[in-house]
Amino acid sequence: MVAEHRNPKVAVDAVVVEEGKVVLIRRRNPPFQGMWALPGGFLEYGETAEEGCLREVKEETGLDVEARGLVGVYSDPRRDPRGHTVSVAYLCARRDGVLRGGDDAVEAKWFGLECLPGLAFDHSRIISDSLRFH
């Protein structure tokens, strides 16, 4: 008999910061549909966390970015209502592209770090943690 294993899903989140502003996307789908969040999503089989982060930012915002550093790993089993999800969050810088919502994002927009809207998941904490790099 083979034991059944329940493993958490792995996601990535990007904190794209420029001139005191951060990129947020408005979520198209549940959970937290219609709320603002960091660009990100689930890692695909065969890609590194960094590759997944850059892919998700491109798909959801139209921006090409580079990962500048690891913000942290967020593993609270309650952080995602769909189930236990571990997120690897990166601080990123824009390289190219025009900001626009795409894929799972209804829209994408720059927000001043001092006036953020209510955010989905634990993204307020991730942004707060990223400020130690500034």
ZIUR-V370170 format. One record per backbone hydrogen bond with DSSP energy under -1.0 kcal/mol. CO is the residue of the C=O (numbers start at 1). NH is the residue of the N-H. E is the energy in kcal/mol with one decimal. If there is no record, write none. Layout:
co=CO nh=NH e=E
co=CO nh=NH e=E
This chain:
co=9 nh=86 e=-3.1
co=10 nh=43 e=-2.6
co=11 nh=88 e=-2.3
co=12 nh=41 e=-1.8
co=13 nh=90 e=-2.5
co=15 nh=92 e=-2.8
co=16 nh=23 e=-1.9
co=18 nh=21 e=-1.5
co=20 nh=113 e=-2.5
co=21 nh=18 e=-2.5
co=22 nh=111 e=-2.4
co=24 nh=109 e=-2.6
co=25 nh=37 e=-2.2
co=26 nh=106 e=-2.8
co=27 nh=34 e=-2.9
co=32 nh=35 e=-2.3
co=35 nh=27 e=-3.0
co=36 nh=120 e=-2.4
co=37 nh=25 e=-3.2
co=39 nh=14 e=-2.5
co=41 nh=12 e=-2.7
co=44 nh=47 e=-1.9
co=48 nh=52 e=-2.5
co=49 nh=53 e=-2.3
co=50 nh=54 e=-2.3
co=51 nh=55 e=-2.4
co=52 nh=56 e=-2.7
co=53 nh=57 e=-2.3
co=54 nh=58 e=-2.1
co=55 nh=59 e=-2.8
co=56 nh=60 e=-2.4
co=57 nh=61 e=-2.4
co=58 nh=62 e=-1.7
co=60 nh=102 e=-1.2
co=61 nh=100 e=-2.5
co=64 nh=95 e=-3.4
co=64 nh=96 e=-1.7
co=66 nh=93 e=-2.2
co=69 nh=91 e=-2.9
co=72 nh=89 e=-2.8
co=74 nh=87 e=-2.6
co=76 nh=79 e=-2.3
co=80 nh=83 e=-1.9
co=84 nh=9 e=-2.2
co=86 nh=11 e=-3.3
co=87 nh=74 e=-3.0
co=88 nh=13 e=-1.8
co=89 nh=71 e=-2.7
co=89 nh=72 e=-1.4
co=90 nh=15 e=-3.0
co=91 nh=68 e=-3.4
co=91 nh=69 e=-1.2
co=92 nh=17 e=-1.7
co=93 nh=66 e=-2.2
co=96 nh=64 e=-2.8
co=102 nh=105 e=-2.2
co=104 nh=28 e=-2.8
co=107 nh=26 e=-2.6
co=109 nh=24 e=-2.6
co=111 nh=22 e=-2.8
co=112 nh=115 e=-1.8
co=120 nh=123 e=-1.9
co=122 nh=126 e=-1.8
co=123 nh=127 e=-2.4
co=124 nh=128 e=-2.5
co=125 nh=129 e=-2.9
co=126 nh=130 e=-1.9
co=129 nh=132 e=-1.2
co=130 nh=133 e=-1.9
co=131 nh=134 e=-1.6
